[in-house]
Amino acid sequence: MTPEDFERLQALVVGRTGQRLARDRMKLAEHRLAPVARRESFEGVDALLGSLWDKPVASTAWSVIEALLEPETWFRRDRAGFVVFADQLLPALSAARPGGRVRLWSAGCSTGQEAYSLAMAAAGRGVEADVLATDLNRLSLERARVGAYSGFEIQRGLSAKAMIRWFERDEDRWVARPELRDRIEVRRANLLEPAPDGARFDVVFCRHVLGTMDPRRRALALDNLERALADDGCLFVGPDENLSSDTVAFRPVAGRPGLYVKAHGALRRAA
């Protein structure tokens, strides 16, 4: 892969997803694209990219983009924020909703551990919840739909009690029980576009996604998230992600890293 190829890849990924590729990750990008080249019957990464630049094909472009997106996640990631969500926000929002039902969105769900964590938290507290899990990576979404994880993945963030309660052993995998899977809808969606079906959510988790976005695209994504969030809802980002310079639509909650609510200006606009 040449530096010129990498520059073009950066432009492609930013344009379609808003995500920026770090300039020092060219070798990693080449490594991740090798399986795509083999799957698409190219001799190598250079041939794959040459074909893409010569004759752009949407399906090939998305296969390339998906391979470059960061898929890392685990159960109950950023534990402190998750405890606030499960122990404080869920009961309060449920009490304020007709029938006690809340709507939750895992935006940038990767392979689904976050969405399953949300569903487990709601079920454990007797809260009826609809969980939407979205991502751009089709391979990750297929894994999220199945809800099957390796021994390493299942132990990363889950207690033994939670594993046994919500997952079944299937040879070398742990598979989510149907009663848990049925609580989650998995869909492909782009944060640069409005929320699916114009839905509104009580809590949105969009963690470790916005921080690596191009600033202009991040502003668009935040606008879409603000419109999708209920006026008294909450947005969770990564505890190290600071939105203060990116938006006037959200304000941070003091003492709760990564937790945001709608700013007064956004509420006036909605009114």
N, C-alpha and C positions, 0 to 999 in steps of 0.2 A: 504494500500500500504506500503510495507516495503522499507527501504532505499536501499536495493539491487535491488528491482523493479525499483525504481527511477533512480538508476545508469544505469540500462539497458535501461530505457526509454531515458535517456540523450544520450547514445551511439547510439540508434536507430535514434533519431531526428537529431543529428549531422551528422551521416553518410548519411542520405537521403537528408537533407535540408541545412546542415551547421549551423543551428540555435542551440544555447546553451540554456538549461533550467537553470534558476537561482536555486541554491541549496536550497534557502529558500522558493521555491514555490511548495513543495511536496503536501501540502494540496490543493492548487489551482489546481494542476494537477489531483488529485483524484476527485475533484469536477467536472472538465471539462470532465473527462472520464466516469462519472456516466451515462450520457445520451447515450454514445456510448455503454456501457455495456447493457443498456436496449434495445437499438435498435438492437443489435446483439444477443439478447435473452440469455444473461448471467445473473447469479444471482447477480453479483456485479462486482466491478472493479477488485478485486483479482482474480475472476474466469476468467475474460476477459484476464488479463495479464498472468495468468497461462497457458491458452490455447495458447496465442501468443508465449510464450517462448517454450512451448512444441512442437507446430506444427505451425510454422510461415506461415501465409496466407497473401499474398501481399495486398489484399483489406482491411483486418482487420488492418494490420500494418499502412496503409495510413489513415484509419479512426481515429486511435489513434493519429497519427502524426498531422493530420489536427485539431483535437480538442485541441491540445497543442500549436498551433501556435497563436501568438498574432494578433487578427483581427482589433484592433482599428484604426479608420480613421475618417476623416470628410472632408467636402467641403472646398476647398481653405486653406488647412492646411499650417501652416508656412506662414502667409500672406505676409511678406516682400519678400521672395523668389518668391512667386507666382506673385507678382506685377512686379518684374524684368522680369520674364518669359513673362508675358502677354503684358507689355507695351514696353519692349525693345527688347527682343530676338525674339519674334514671328514676328514682322514686319521686322526686319533685316534679319532673315533667309528666310522668305517668299520672300523678294526682291531678295535674292541670288539664289533662286531655280527656275528651269525651270517651267513655268506655275504658280509659286508662291505657289506650294503645298509642305507642310512640313509633316514629319513623326514623330510621338510622341509615346513614350512608357512609360506606367505606369507599372513599374516592381515591383510586390508586391502590387497589386491594392486592395487587400482585397475585400470589398463589392462594390467597384467601384466609390466612391465619388471623388477620385483623377482623374480618367479617365474622368468622366463627367465634372469636373472642367476644365480640359484641353480642352475638346471639346467646352465648353461654352466660354472659353477665345478666342479660335480661331474664332468661329462663331461671337462673339461680335466685333471682329476687322476685319471681312471680309476676314479671311485667310482660305484657303482650307487646311484641315488637316486630315490625317488618324491617328487614335488613336488606339494603341494596348494596351489592358489591360490584364495582366497576373498575375496569382497567383497559389499556390499549393492547396489551400483549395477549394474543389469542391462546398461546400455549399455556400461559399462566392461568388464564380464565378457565381453560379445560380442567386444569388441576383443581382450581377452586370449586368448580361444579361437582367434581368427584369427591373432594374432601379427603383425599388419601395422602398420608405423610409418612416419611421414613421414621425410624426410631430416633434419629438425631433431631429431626424437625419437631416431632411430637413432644419431646422432652424440653425443647427450647421455649421456656415460658409457661409450661403447664405443669401442675402438680400431678402426682400419681393418681390422686383421687379424681381429678377432672378428666384425666386420660381415660380411666376405666368407666366413668359415668357417661362420657359423651362419644367415645370412640371404641371401635371393635378391632381386634387384632385379625389381620388377614395376611398370613405368611409373614413377609418382612415389612408390611405396611400397617398403619393404623388408619382406619376409615371412619369418617363421621357417621354416627347413627342417623337413620332417616329422620327421626324426630328433630334433630339439629339441622340437617341439610334442608329440610322443608321450610325452615324459618328464613332462608336466605335466597334472594334472587340474584343471579350472576348475569351481568350484561357488559357488552363492550361499549365504552363511552370515552369521549375526549373532553378534557376539562376546558379546552378552548371553545367548546360549544355549550349551549344551555343544558341544564340538567335534563336527563331523560324524561320525556313526557311532561315537561314543565312541572315536575313534582316539587313538593316542599318538605323539608326534613326538620326534625327537632334537634338532631345532633349530626354533625358532619365530621368525620375523621379524614383529614387530608394531610397525613404526616410524612415528612421526608420526601415531599414531591415538589412543593413550591420553591424551596430554597435553591434548587438547581435549575430553575427556569430562567429564561431570558426575561429581563425586567418588564419589557412591554407586554410579552405574553402572560407574565405573571399577573399583571394588572387586569388583563382580560379574564383570566381564570378566577381571580378573586371577585370580580364583578359577577361572574356566573355563580360562584359559590354563595355570594351574598343574596342573590335573587332566589336561590334554592333553599335558603335557611329561613325557618320560621322566625318571626320578629323576636320571640323570647328564646330562641334556640342558641346553641353553642357550637363553635368551630374549634376543633383540636388540630393543631399543627405540631411538628416536632418541637420538643422543649428548647432546642437551640435555634429554632427558626424565629426570626423577628420580623413581623409584618409592619411595624410602625412606619417605616419610610415608604412602604409600597401601597398603602391604602388608607382612605379616610372612612371606609365603610365598616371597619372593625376596630374595636379597642381591646387591649389586653386586660385580663382579670388579674388584679394585683395578687402576688403571692402564688399564682398558679401558672408556671411556665408552660407555654404552648396552648393555653386556653384563651379564646377570644369570644366576644359577643358583639352584636351589632352596635355601631356607634349611633349617637342620637341623630346625626345627619342622615344616616341610612334609614332610620325609622321614619323621619319626616318625609323622605322621598317616597317611601312605601305608602304613607298615608295620603 
